[in-house]
Amino acid sequence: MYSAQSQPAYILHTRPYRDTSLLIDAFTPMQGRISLIAKAARGVQCKHSRFKGLLQAFTPLLISWRGKTELLNLLHAEPSDFFSFQLSGKILLCGLYLNELLVRLLHRYDPHPTLFQVYQTTLTLLSQNPNLALRLFEKQLLAELGYALHLNRDTQTQQTILPDRQYQFIPSQGLVLCSNTTIAIANVYLFSGASLLAIHAEQWTTPNQLLDAKRLFRLALHHLLEGKSIRSRELLWPPKRTSEFASAIDEH
């Protein structure tokens, strides 16, 4: 029997289940990602549901559950604070991207208390500097998944990365010195040593260094996803969209 009382949580994703219920992916600090069923949470019964208006993404909650299988019964939910993160426009899309990463990459019942705090901090920072907030989150997520990138040394030779050299990212291995001078600088897997050291120190001083961080972390996440695409990115940032809004979103 799995049970817990008044545990901090965020709703990552919901979908309809049977006539009046919801299937929920929630993120908690001590149980990690869990799957819940909220009975009588939608449809005609929703007007009188104890969950009415509560099961929303980006709202800090305290939840209680019980169950004998991996699909737990949600017993109670209440706000854990007086506010929720009011994300809108491109910031909302960034939040959805965070949630999909967690749903796709976290194993059920694998505790991640540090990542839970990082997620909450990221939601706070998104409205201030979304590009930086996403890069810091991606870096921490990779570390929590056991895929921390060694950004200050060559993984083959263990020598210190030099700022004036070029390094190639090999997903199954890490970053290695690029000795082949004929490889085009535009190669998506190539990074300058200066950018890698900036990413390691989390001190990005130029726009290009932040763009390199985005490119590196996306390559690493793509590897962990085994080539599967991020649906929220496909839906919200389709390649052929050329509107000003879509361009602004793709910057993050």
NUMIKE-257878 format. One line per 5 residues: number of its first residue (from 1); their letters; for each residue x, y, z of N, C-alpha, C, CB. Coordinates in steps of 0.02 Angstrom, whole numbers, plus 32768, in hexadecimal, padded with zeros to 4 digits. Glycine has a CB too. Layout:
residues N
NUM) a) X:Y:Z:X:Y:Z:X:Y:Z:X:Y:Z  ...
This chain:
residues 252
1) mysaq) 802A:7FC4:8000:8000:8000:8000:802C:803E:8000:7FD0:8000:803D  8023:8069:7FCE:8044:80A9:7FCB:8014:80DF:7FE5:805C:80BA:7F83  802B:8107:8014:8001:813D:802C:802D:8176:8044:7FD3:8125:8065  8012:81B2:8040:8037:81EE:8057:8004:8224:8066:806B:8206:8021  8017:824F:8095:7FEB:8284:80AB:800C:82C8:80A0:7FD7:827B:80F4
6) sqpay) 7FEA:82F5:8080:7FFF:833B:8079:8047:8342:8060:7FF7:835F:80BB  8055:8324:8027:8097:8328:8008:8099:8360:7FD5:80AA:82E5:7FE8  80CF:8388:7FD4:80D5:83BC:7FA0:80D5:839D:7F5B:8116:83E5:7FAA  80B6:83BE:7F2B:80B1:83A2:7EE8:80A1:83D9:7EB5:807C:836B:7EE5  80B3:83CA:7E77:809D:83F2:7E3D:807E:83C2:7E0B:80D9:8419:7E1D
11) ilhtr) 8049:83D8:7DEB:802A:83B1:7DB6:8051:83BD:7D75:7FDE:83C4:7DAD  8069:8386:7D57:808E:838C:7D19:8062:8382:7CDC:80C6:8359:7D18  8031:8355:7CE1:8007:8345:7CA7:7FC8:8323:7CBE:802E:8319:7C75  7F90:8331:7C9D:7F51:830F:7CAA:7F32:82F8:7C69:7F20:833D:7CD1  7F0A:82C4:7C6D:7EE5:82AD:7C32:7EA5:828A:7C4A:7F10:827C:7C05
16) pyrdt) 7E71:828C:7C22:7E31:826E:7C37:7E37:8223:7C42:7DFB:827C:7C02  7E10:820A:7C71:7E0E:81C3:7C80:7DC6:81AF:7C8F:7E3E:81B1:7CBC  7DAD:8180:7C68:7D67:816B:7C6E:7D39:81A8:7C68:7D5B:8146:7CB1  7D01:81A6:7C8B:7CCF:81DA:7C80:7CDD:821A:7CA7:7C8B:81C1:7C93  7CF5:8214:7CE4:7CFA:8250:7D0F:7D3D:8258:7D32:7CC4:824D:7D42
21) sllid) 7D6D:822E:7D22:7DAC:822F:7D47:7DE5:824D:7D1D:7DBF:81E8:7D5D  7E1C:825A:7D3E:7E59:8272:7D1E:7E93:8245:7D31:7E68:82BB:7D32  7EBE:8237:7D00:7EFF:8219:7D0E:7F32:8251:7D13:7F13:81E5:7CD6  7F5B:824E:7D46:7F87:8286:7D56:7FCF:826D:7D5D:7F71:82A9:7D96  7FFD:8292:7D3F:8044:828C:7D4F:8055:82C5:7D7E:8072:828C:7D0E
26) aftpm) 806E:82B5:7DB9:8080:82E8:7DEA:80CA:82E1:7DFD:8054:82E4:7E29  80E8:8317:7E12:812E:8318:7E25:8133:832A:7E6F:8157:834B:7DF9  8151:82FE:7E96:8159:8308:7EDD:81A3:8303:7EEF:812F:82D5:7F06  81B9:8321:7F26:8200:831E:7F36:8219:82DA:7F4C:820F:8350:7F6B  81F1:82B6:7F74:8209:8278:7F92:81F3:8239:7F6E:81F3:8274:7FD9
31) qgris) 81C1:823E:7F44:81AC:8204:7F1B:81BB:820E:7ED2:8162:81F6:7F25  81D2:8248:7EBF:81E0:8256:7E79:81A0:825C:7E51:820B:8220:7E5C  81A0:8240:7E15:8164:8243:7DEB:8135:820A:7DFF:8176:823E:7D9F  80F6:821A:7E0A:80C5:81E8:7E1C:8088:81EF:7DEE:80B0:81EF:7E67  8064:81B7:7DE7:8027:81B6:7DBF:7FEB:81AF:7DED:8028:817C:7D8B
36) liaka) 7FB9:81DA:7DE3:7F7F:81DD:7E0E:7F3F:81DB:7DE4:7F80:821C:7E39  7F0A:81C3:7E04:7EC8:81CA:7DE6:7E9E:81F5:7E15:7EA6:8184:7DDB  7E81:822A:7DF8:7E55:8256:7E1D:7E0D:8247:7E08:7E66:82A2:7E11  7DE9:8225:7E34:7DA5:8210:7E23:7D74:824B:7E29:7D8E:81D7:7E50  7D43:824C:7DFD:7D0F:8280:7DFC:7D2E:82C5:7DF8:7CE2:827A:7E3A
41) argvq) 7D60:82CD:7DCE:7D83:830D:7DC9:7D71:8334:7D8A:7DCE:8301:7DCB  7D46:8318:7D60:7D33:833C:7D23:7CEC:8328:7D0E:7D65:832D:7CE9  7CD3:8348:7CDB:7C90:833A:7CC3:7C5B:8358:7CF0:7C86:82EF:7CBE  7C21:833B:7CF0:7BE9:8358:7D16:7BF5:8357:7D61:7BA8:8333:7D06  7C1F:8328:7D78:7C2C:8324:7DBF:7C61:8356:7DD6:7C43:82DE:7DD1
46) ckhsr) 7C82:8376:7DA6:7CB9:83A4:7DB7:7CA0:83DF:7DE0:7CDB:83BD:7D77  7C61:83F3:7DD6:7C46:842D:7DFA:7C48:8422:7E45:7BFF:843C:7DE3  7C42:83E4:7E59:7C40:83D4:7EA0:7C7E:83AE:7EB6:7C02:83AC:7EB0  7CB1:83AC:7E8C:7CED:8386:7E9B:7D17:83AA:7ED0:7D16:837A:7E5C  7D36:8382:7EFC:7D64:839F:7F2D:7DA5:83B7:7F0C:7D75:836B:7F63
51) fkgll) 7DAF:83A6:7ECD:7DEA:83BC:7EA9:7DDD:83F7:7E7B:7E06:8382:7E81  7DA2:8413:7E7C:7D8E:8446:7E4D:7DC0:8480:7E4B:7D48:8460:7E5E  7DDC:848C:7E10:7E0A:84C4:7E05:7E4F:84BC:7E22:7DEC:8500:7E21  7E5E:8483:7E42:7E9E:847B:7E64:7ED3:8459:7E39:7E94:8454:7EA3  7EBF:842B:7E0F:7EEF:8401:7DEC:7F09:8423:7DAE:7ED0:83BD:7DDA
56) qaftp) 7F2D:8459:7DB9:7F49:8482:7D83:7F95:8481:7D86:7F2F:84CB:7D89  7FB3:8483:7D4C:7FFC:8487:7D49:8015:84C8:7D68:8015:8481:7D00  8051:84C4:7D85:8075:84FE:7DA1:8055:8519:7DE1:8078:8535:7D6D  8029:84F2:7E00:800C:8506:7E40:802A:84DB:7E77:7FBE:84FE:7E3E  804B:84F9:7EA8:8066:84D1:7EE0:802E:84B2:7F08:8093:84FE:7F0E
61) llisw) 8031:8470:7F11:7FFC:844C:7F33:8017:8423:7F6D:7FD6:841F:7F02  7FE9:8412:7F9A:7FF4:83DC:7FCB:7FC1:83A6:7FBA:7FED:83F5:8015  7FDA:8369:7FAD:7FAC:8334:7F98:7FB3:82F7:7FC5:7FB9:8321:7F4F  7F7E:82D0:7FC9:7F7E:8291:7FEE:7F65:825B:7FBF:7F52:8295:802F  7F80:821E:7FC6:7F6C:81E8:7F9A:7F70:81A4:7FBF:7F98:81E7:7F5B
66) rgkte) 7F53:8172:7F9E:7F56:812E:7FB8:7F4E:80FE:7F7D:7F1E:8121:7FED  7F6E:80C4:7F81:7F67:8093:7F4B:7F94:8058:7F54:7F74:80B3:7F09  7F85:8023:7F2F:7FAC:7FE5:7F32:7FD5:7FDA:7EF3:7F7E:7FAA:7F3E  7FCA:8002:7EC1:7FEE:7FFA:7E82:8011:803B:7E71:7FBF:7FE4:7E48  8030:803E:7E36:8052:807C:7E21:8020:80B3:7E12:807D:806E:7DE4
71) llnll) 7FE2:80A2:7E04:7FAE:80D5:7DF9:7F8A:80E0:7E3C:7F7B:80BE:7DC1  7F98:8119:7E5A:7F7F:8128:7E9D:7F3F:8150:7E9B:7FB4:814E:7EC5  7F18:814C:7ED0:7EDA:8173:7ED5:7EE9:81B5:7EF9:7EA4:814C:7EFB  7EDA:81ED:7ED8:7EE2:822E:7EF6:7EA9:8239:7F27:7EE5:8266:7EC0  7EB9:8244:7F66:7E86:824C:7F99:7E76:8295:7FA8:7E9C:822A:7FD9
76) haeps) 7EA9:82BF:7FA6:7E9F:8304:7FBB:7ED4:8330:7F99:7EA3:830C:8008  7EC1:836D:7F8A:7EF0:839E:7F6F:7EDC:83E3:7F87:7EF1:839B:7F20  7F0F:840A:7F98:7F02:844F:7FAE:7F3F:8479:7F9C:7EF4:8452:7FFB  7F35:84BA:7F91:7F6F:84E5:7F82:7FA0:84E6:7FBC:7F57:852D:7F72  7FE0:84E3:7FAD:8012:84E6:7FE2:802A:852C:7FF0:804D:84BA:7FD1
81) dffsf) 8013:855C:7FC8:8026:85A1:7FD0:7FEC:85CC:7FB9:8068:85B2:7FA9  7FF4:860D:7FC2:7FBD:863A:7FB0:7FBF:864D:7F66:7FBF:8678:7FDA  7FF0:8634:7F41:7FF5:8648:7EFB:8006:860C:7ED0:802A:867F:7EF2  7FF9:8613:7E90:8012:85E4:7E5E:803A:860C:7E2C:7FD8:85BC:7E3B  8064:85E9:7E06:808D:860B:7DD4:8061:861B:7D98:80CB:85E0:7DBF
86) qlsgk) 8056:865A:7D8C:802A:8670:7D55:8054:8677:7D16:8007:86B4:7D67  8059:8641:7CF1:8081:8640:7CB4:8053:864D:7C78:80A6:85FD:7CAB  8069:8676:7C4B:8041:8685:7C10:806F:8690:7BD4:8014:86C2:7C1B  8052:868E:7B98:8078:869B:7B5C:80B3:866C:7B55:8090:86E2:7B5A  80EC:8687:7B41:8127:865D:7B35:8142:863F:7B76:815E:8687:7B14
91) illcg) 8134:865F:7BB0:814B:8643:7BEF:8123:8604:7C00:8144:8677:7C28  80E3:8603:7BEF:80BB:85C7:7BF9:80D6:858D:7BCF:8072:85D4:7BE7  80EA:859C:7B91:8105:8568:7B66:8146:854C:7B82:8111:8583:7B1F  816E:8577:7BA1:81AB:855F:7BC1:819A:8531:7BFB:81D6:859B:7BD9  8167:8543:7C22:8152:8518:7C59:813A:84D4:7C42:811C:8539:7C81
96) lylne) 8116:84D2:7C0B:80FF:8493:7BEF:8139:8468:7BD8:80CE:849F:7BB5  816D:8488:7BBF:81A9:8464:7BAB:81CA:8443:7BE8:81DB:8495:7B88  81CF:8467:7C1F:81EA:844A:7C5D:81C3:840D:7C72:81EB:847E:7C95  8181:8413:7C72:8157:83DD:7C88:815E:839E:7C5D:810E:83F2:7C8A  8163:83A9:7C1B:816A:836E:7BF0:81AC:834C:7BFA:8162:8382:7BA7
101) llvrl) 81E1:8372:7C05:8222:8353:7C14:821D:8326:7C51:8258:8388:7C1E  81FC:833E:7C85:81F6:8317:7CC3:81CC:82D8:7CB8:81D8:8341:7CFB  8195:82DF:7C94:816A:82A4:7C87:818F:8271:7C5D:8129:82BA:7C63  81B5:8287:7C2C:81D5:8259:7BFE:8214:8239:7C1B:81E7:827E:7BBE  8237:825C:7C48:8279:8245:7C5D:827E:822A:7CA4:82A9:827C:7C55
106) lhryd) 8250:823C:7CD0:8254:8224:7D15:8232:81E0:7D1C:8234:8257:7D45  8252:81B3:7D3F:8233:8173:7D50:8203:817D:7D8A:8269:813D:7D61  81CE:8156:7D8C:819F:815A:7DC3:81C0:8146:7E05:8162:812D:7DB5  81AE:8168:7E39:81C3:8159:7E7E:820F:815D:7E86:81AA:8114:7E92  822F:8188:7E61:8276:8195:7E67:827E:81DA:7E86:829C:818F:7E21
111) phptl) 8290:81E0:7EC7:8290:8221:7EE9:82C2:8252:7ECA:82A0:8218:7F32  82AD:8290:7EC4:82D8:82C6:7EAB:82CA:8306:7ED1:82CD:82D1:7E5F  82DA:8308:7F12:82CB:8345:7F39:82EF:8383:7F20:82DD:833A:7F81  832D:837B:7F0A:8352:83B6:7EF0:8332:83CF:7EB0:839C:83A4:7EE4  8321:83A1:7E83:8303:83B5:7E44:82BF:83D5:7E4F:82FC:8378:7E15
116) fqvyq) 829A:83BF:7E81:825A:83DD:7E92:8264:8427:7EA4:8238:83B8:7ECD  8296:8436:7ECB:82A5:847C:7EDD:82BC:84A4:7EA0:82DA:847F:7F14  82E4:8484:7E76:82FB:84A6:7E39:82C0:84B6:7E0B:832F:847A:7E13  8291:8487:7E06:8255:8492:7DDD:822E:84CE:7DF7:8229:8452:7DDC  8224:84D1:7E38:81FF:8508:7E55:8223:854A:7E4B:81F3:84FC:7EA0
121) ttltl) 8265:854A:7E53:828C:8587:7E46:8288:859C:7DFD:82D5:857C:7E5B  828A:856B:7DD1:8286:857A:7D89:8244:859C:7D78:828E:853A:7D60  820D:8584:7D94:81CD:85A4:7D88:81CD:85EE:7D9E:8195:857E:7DAD  81F1:85FB:7DD3:81F7:8641:7DEB:8221:866B:7DBC:8217:8642:7E31  8255:864D:7DA0:8284:8673:7D76:826F:867B:7D2E:82C7:8653:7D79
126) lsqnp) 823F:8652:7D18:822C:8653:7CD1:8218:8698:7CBA:81F4:8622:7CC5  81F2:86BC:7CE2:81DA:86FD:7CCD:8211:8732:7CCC:81A1:8714:7CFB  8249:8724:7CEF:8280:8754:7CF2:82B2:8749:7CB9:82A3:874F:7D36  82C6:870B:7CB1:82F8:86FB:7C7D:82EC:86B3:7C66:8341:8705:7C98  82BC:86A8:7C3A:82AA:8663:7C27:82E3:863B:7C09:8271:8663:7BF7
131) nlalr) 830C:865C:7BE0:8343:8638:7BC0:8374:861C:7BF3:8368:8666:7B8F  8388:8646:7C23:83B6:8630:7C57:8395:85FC:7C84:83CE:866B:7C81  8356:8607:7C96:8333:85D8:7CC3:832F:8593:7CA4:82ED:85F2:7CD3  8320:858E:7C63:831B:854D:7C42:835E:852A:7C3F:82FE:8556:7BFD  8393:854F:7C31:83D4:8530:7C2C:83EB:8514:7C70:8408:8561:7C12
136) lfekq) 83DF:8539:7CA5:83F2:8521:7CE7:83CA:84E3:7CFA:83E8:8558:7D1C  838A:84E3:7CE8:8360:84A8:7CF6:8377:846C:7CCF:8316:84B7:7CE6  8384:8474:7C8E:839B:843C:7C65:83DC:841F:7C80:83A5:8453:7C1C  8409:844A:7C96:8449:8433:7CB1:843E:8409:7CF0:8477:846E:7CC0  8413:8421:7D1D:8406:83FD:7D5A:83E1:83BC:7D4D:83DF:8428:7D8B
141) llael) 83B2:83BD:7D1E:838D:8381:7D0C:83BC:834A:7CF3:8358:8391:7CD7  83EA:835C:7CC8:841A:832B:7CAE:8443:830D:7CE8:8449:834C:7C7B  8458:8337:7D17:847E:831E:7D50:8455:82EE:7D7A:8497:8358:7D7B  8415:8300:7D86:83EA:82D5:7DAE:83DC:8292:7D8C:83A8:82F9:7DBC  83DF:8291:7D4B:83D3:8253:7D26:8412:8229:7D1F:83B8:8263:7CE2
146) gyalh) 8449:8240:7D3F:8488:821C:7D3A:84AE:8228:7CFA:847B:81D3:7D41  849F:8260:7CD9:84BF:8270:7C99:84DF:82B5:7C9D:848B:826E:7C60  84FD:82C4:7CD6:851F:8305:7CDE:8559:830A:7CAC:8539:830D:7D27  855C:8341:7C89:8590:834B:7C57:85CE:8369:7C79:8577:837A:7C1E  8607:834B:7C6B:8647:8365:7C85:865E:839B:7C55:867D:832C:7C8D
151) lnrdt) 8654:83D9:7C69:865E:8411:7C3C:86A1:8433:7C44:8627:8444:7C47  86CA:841C:7C71:870B:843C:7C7B:8746:840E:7C6C:8711:8455:7CC2  8736:83D1:7C53:876D:83A5:7C40:8759:8376:7C07:8784:837B:7C7D  878A:8362:7BE1:8781:8334:7BAA:8772:82EF:7BC7:87BF:8332:7B7B  873C:82CF:7BB3:872A:828F:7BD1:8757:8256:7BBA:86E2:827F:7BC0
156) qtqqt) 877B:8260:7B84:87AA:822C:7B6D:87EC:8230:7B92:87B5:8231:7B22  8808:826C:7B94:884C:8275:7BB0:884C:828E:7BF7:8873:82A4:7B84  8812:82A7:7C0F:880B:82C5:7C51:8833:8306:7C58:8821:8294:7C87  884A:8320:7C1F:886D:8360:7C21:883C:839A:7C24:889B:8367:7BE3  8853:83D1:7C41:8828:840C:7C48:8815:8428:7C04:884C:8442:7C72
161) ilpdr) 87D6:843A:7BFE:87BF:8458:7BBF:87DF:849D:7BB7:8772:845E:7BBE  87F7:84AB:7B7B:8819:84EA:7B6C:87E9:8519:7B47:8858:84DE:7B42  87E7:8558:7B5A:87B5:8586:7B3D:87BE:8592:7AF2:87B8:85C7:7B60  87FB:8589:7AD8:8807:8598:7A92:8804:855B:7A64:884A:85B9:7A8B  87EC:8523:7A7E:87E7:84E7:7A56:879E:84D5:7A4A:880B:84AD:7A78
166) qyqfi) 8793:84A8:7A1A:8750:8490:7A09:8747:8449:7A23:8744:8493:79BC  870B:843B:7A3C:86FD:83F9:7A58:86BD:83DD:7A39:86F6:83FE:7AA5  86BD:839C:7A30:8684:837A:7A12:865C:8356:7A49:869B:8348:79DB  861A:835D:7A46:85EF:833A:7A75:85DB:82F7:7A56:85B0:8363:7A87  85EE:82C1:7A78:85DB:827D:7A65:85A9:8265:7A98:8619:824D:7A5F
171) psqgl) 8569:825D:7A87:8534:824F:7AB9:8544:8215:7AE8:84F5:8241:7A96  8562:81E0:7ACF:856F:81A6:7AF9:85B0:81AC:7B20:8571:8168:7ACE  85D4:81E2:7B15:8617:81E8:7B33:8621:822A:7B57:864B:81E0:7AFF  860E:8261:7B39:861A:82A2:7B57:863D:82D1:7B27:8642:829C:7B97  8664:82FE:7B43:8687:8330:7B1B:86D0:831E:7B12:8681:8376:7B3C
176) vlcsn) 86E6:831C:7AD3:872B:830A:7AC3:8749:833D:7A95:872F:82C3:7AA4  878A:8345:7A9A:87AE:8375:7A70:87A5:8363:7A27:87F8:8378:7A82  8794:8395:79FE:878C:838A:79B6:87CF:8395:7994:8754:83B9:7998  87EE:835F:797F:8830:8364:795F:882C:836A:7913:8859:8328:7971  87F0:835F:78F8:87E6:8362:78B0:87D5:83A9:789C:87AE:8330:789A
181) ttiai) 8805:83CD:7883:87FB:8414:7872:87D1:841E:7834:883E:8435:7868  87C1:83E7:7811:8798:83EE:77D4:874D:83EE:77E4:87A8:83B6:77A3  873B:83DD:7822:86F4:83DD:7835:86DB:8425:7836:86EA:83BB:787A  86A3:8431:7816:8688:8475:7812:8676:848E:7857:864B:8477:77E4  8684:84CF:7863:8673:84EE:78A3:8628:84ED:78AF:868D:8536:78A5
186) anvyl) 8601:84EA:787A:85B8:84EA:7881:859D:84A7:7898:8598:84FD:783F  85C8:8475:789F:85B2:8433:78B6:858D:843A:78F8:85EE:8403:78BD  8550:841E:78FC:8526:8428:7937:8544:8408:7975:84E1:840A:792A  8573:83D9:796D:8590:83B7:79A6:85D2:83D8:79BD:859D:836E:7994  85E6:840F:799F:8624:8430:79B1:8617:846B:79DF:8649:8447:7973
191) fsgas) 8643:8473:7A12:863C:84AA:7A41:8681:84C6:7A51:8619:8492:7A82  8683:8507:7A5B:86C3:8526:7A6F:86D0:8518:7AB8:86C2:8572:7A62  8710:8512:7AC8:8723:8508:7B0E:870B:8541:7B3A:876E:8500:7B14  870C:857E:7B1F:86F6:85B8:7B46:86AD:85B1:7B5A:8701:85F9:7B1E  8683:859B:7B2C:863C:8591:7B3B:8632:855A:7B6F:8615:8580:7AFC
196) llaih) 8657:8523:7B68:864F:84EC:7B97:8663:8500:7BDE:8679:84B0:7B81  8698:8527:7BE4:86AD:853E:7C27:867A:856E:7C44:86F2:855F:7C23  865B:8598:7C19:8627:85C6:7C31:85EA:85A0:7C48:8614:85F8:7BF9  85D8:856B:7C23:859F:8542:7C37:85AD:851E:7C79:858D:8510:7C00  85EA:8506:7C80:85FE:84E4:7CBD:85F7:8512:7CFA:8646:84CA:7CB8
201) aeqwt) 860D:8550:7CF2:860B:8581:7D29:85C7:85A3:7D30:8640:85B5:7D1F  859A:8596:7D00:8559:85B8:7CFE:8561:8604:7CFF:852E:85A1:7D3A  8592:861A:7CD9:85A0:8661:7CD2:85A4:8672:7C88:85E1:8675:7CF7  856A:867A:7C69:8567:8688:7C22:856E:86D3:7C17:8525:866E:7C04  85A3:86E5:7BF5:85B0:872D:7BEA:859F:8744:7BA4:85F9:873B:7BF8
206) tpnql) 8590:8717:7B77:857E:872A:7B33:8540:8703:7B1E:85BA:871D:7B01  8518:871F:7AF0:84DD:86FB:7AD7:84F0:86B8:7AB7:84B8:8725:7AA4  8529:86B5:7A95:853D:8677:7A74:854A:863F:7AA7:857C:8683:7A4B  8564:8650:7AE1:8570:861D:7B14:852F:8600:7B2D:8598:863A:7B4E  84FC:8629:7B34:84BA:8611:7B4A:849A:85E6:7B13:848C:864C:7B5D
211) ldakr) 84A4:85FA:7AD4:848B:85D2:7A9C:84AF:858E:7A98:8493:85F8:7A5A  84F0:858F:7AA7:8515:8550:7AA8:84FB:8522:7AE0:8560:855D:7AB2  84EA:853F:7B1A:84CE:8518:7B50:848C:84F8:7B3B:84C3:8543:7B8F  8462:851E:7B1A:8422:8503:7B01:842F:84CA:7AD1:83F9:853B:7ADF  845D:84D3:7AA3:846B:84A0:7A71:8487:8460:7A92:849D:84BA:7A3C
216) lfrla) 84B5:8468:7AC1:84D4:842F:7AE2:84A1:8408:7B0B:850D:8445:7B0E  8479:842B:7B32:8449:8408:7B5D:8412:83E7:7B33:842A:8438:7B8F  83FF:8405:7AFD:83CC:83E6:7AD1:83E8:83A6:7AB2:83B5:8418:7A9A  8427:83A7:7A9F:8446:836A:7A83:8448:8332:7AB7:848D:8379:7A6A  845A:8344:7AF5:845D:8312:7B2A:8417:82F7:7B3A:847D:8331:7B69
221) lhhll) 83E6:8323:7B3E:83A2:830D:7B4C:8386:82E2:7B13:8374:8349:7B58  8397:82F4:7AD6:8381:82CD:7A9C:839C:8285:7AA1:8398:82EE:7A5A  83DA:827F:7AB9:83F8:823D:7AC2:83D3:8215:7AF7:8443:8244:7AD5  83C2:8235:7B2F:839E:8212:7B64:8358:81FF:7B4F:839C:823E:7BA3  833A:8227:7B24:82F7:8218:7B0B:82F9:81E5:7AD3:82D5:8258:7AF2
226) egksi) 8335:81CD:7AC3:833F:819A:7A8F:8323:81B1:7A4C:831E:8158:7AA2  832C:81F1:7A3E:8319:820D:79FE:82D0:8221:79F9:8327:81DC:79CA  82A8:8213:7A2D:8262:8226:7A2B:825B:8272:7A34:823A:8200:7A61  822D:828F:7A10:8226:82D8:7A12:81FF:82ED:7A4F:8203:82F1:79D3  8209:832C:7A62:81E2:834B:7A97:81A2:8367:7A78:820B:8384:7ABB
231) rsrel) 8169:834B:7A8B:812B:835D:7A6B:8118:83A6:7A74:80F3:8331:7A85  8126:83C1:7AAF:8115:8407:7ABA:813B:8435:7A8B:8122:841A:7B03  8178:8423:7A7B:819F:844C:7A4C:8182:8445:7A06:81E9:8437:7A4D  816E:8409:79F3:8151:83FF:79B0:8110:8426:79A9:8144:83B4:79A2  80E8:8425:79DF:80A7:8447:79DD:80AE:8492:79DF:807D:8430:7A17
236) lwppk) 80DB:84AA:7A08:80DF:84F2:7A15:8112:8516:79EB:80EE:84FE:7A5D  8145:84F2:79D3:8179:8512:79AB:8184:84ED:7969:81BB:8515:79D2  8150:84E5:7940:815A:84C2:7900:818C:84E8:78D5:8116:84BB:78DB  81B6:84C3:78B1:81ED:84E2:788A:81D5:8515:7858:8213:84AD:7867  819A:850D:783A:8185:8539:7804:8162:8578:781C:8157:8514:77D6
241) rtsef) 8157:857D:785E:8138:85BA:7878:816A:85F3:7875:811E:85B0:78BF  8154:862A:785A:8182:8663:7852:8169:86A1:7875:818C:8671:7808  8134:869A:789D:8119:86D5:78BF:814B:86EF:78F1:80D7:86C4:78E1  8143:872F:7903:816E:874E:7934:8169:8729:7977:815D:8797:793D  812C:8713:7989:8122:86F0:79C8:8148:86AE:79C8:80D8:86E3:79D4
246) asaid) 8143:8688:7992:8166:8648:798F:81B0:8652:7992:8153:8622:794F  81CA:8686:7972:8211:8694:7974:8228:86A3:79BA:8222:86CD:7945  8200:86C9:79DE:8212:86DA:7A23:8214:869C:7A4E:81E0:870D:7A40  81E4:866E:7A44:81E3:8630:7A6B:8221:8607:7A5D:81A4:8608:7A5B  8234:8602:7A1E:826B:85D6:7A0C:82AD:85EE:7A28:8270:85D0:79C0
251) eh) 82B0:862D:7A3D:82ED:8646:7A5C:82FC:8622:7A9D:82E7:8691:7A68  82C9:8603:7ABC:82D3:85E3:7AFC:82DC:8598:7AF3:8299:85F2:7B2A
